Amino acid sequence: MLYDDEHFDLEIKLKRYTHLEVLLEALDRDKKHMDHLKMAHVYQYQLDHITNLILKEMADLRRYFRQSQGEIIQTVQLAGGTHGGVCISGVSAQYEVSQ
């Protein structure tokens, strides 16, 4: 199956969105385990800043999906977290996420 440029661009943006979701979860998990560090507030500030950047980019990607008549229906993380898949209005993308 040959993809046109719009479909290829959509698939790349879907992968980016999913990677950002995984990163956001990892940052959230890291923030919960920082209380014992000496400079926890500094690290917390940096992680909050990074989280805000990620949320902004995810909002931009969701806006792009809405403009392309798409919506994220389902995000699946398989056991081990190495494979992922996203369904968006009839378009399905599956790929490997390197850790």
Summary of the structure (lengths in Angstrom):
residues: 99
radius of gyration: 16.0
end to end distance: 28.7
largest distance: 54.7
contacts: 242
relative contact order: 0.17
helix: 60%
strand: 18%
